[in-house]
Amino acid sequence: MKAARALALVALASAAAIAHGAGRDPRRGEEIYSRCLACHALAYDRTGPRHCGLFGRRAGSVAGFAYSDAMKRSNIAWNAKTLDRFIADPLKTVPGTTMGYAGVKDARERGDLIAYLESAGKSEECRKAR
């Protein structure tokens, strides 16, 4: 029983480390971001809001974008931790969101995607979009 509990703790710690910094790969994250392109873009709004300027931004705050009331009321400030939780299960994290995506269940993929979004946010494309 103790061994199973210890193994579970190691797995949780590994998932958290991947999602929040250790071993994240922005190049792999860019590949994962291709799944997001049906609804999102870095520098402009599509069905979903733009991702340039995401980190530090309040959820539901891109001017001119028609967010759900749930997202506007979510009181989320986007950072690696809040984004990891949201990407894992958007509908559970913000009940009533109009983002009808089931989420990215794999912690490593989420970590890589977050690393890409962090690096892309500093890109020339995003600097020009501001």
C-alpha positions, 0 to 999 in steps of 0.5 A: 500500500505504501509503495502504491501511494509513493508511486502515485505521489511521484506520478503527480509530482512528475506531471506537475513538474512537466506542466510548470517548467521542467522538461517543457519543449516549446518546439513540440508545443508548437506542433500541439498548438496546430490543434488549436488553430481551428479556433485560435491564432496568436495575433488575431481573434477567430472563433476563440480569442487571440493568444498574443498577450495571454500571460498575465491577462484576465480571462474574458478581457480581450476587447471586442471578443464575445466571451461567454458570461462564464468566462468573463466571471471566471476571475482567472488571470492566465499563467502557467498554472491556470492555463494548465488547469484550463487546458486539461479540462476547459468545461470543468474549469469554467462551467458554461464556457463556450470553448467546446473542446475536451482538453489536452489530457496529457500533462507533458503535452500541456506543458509543451503547449504552455512553453510554446505559448510563453515563447510565442508571446515574446515573438515578433508576431506578437510584438507587432500585434500589440 
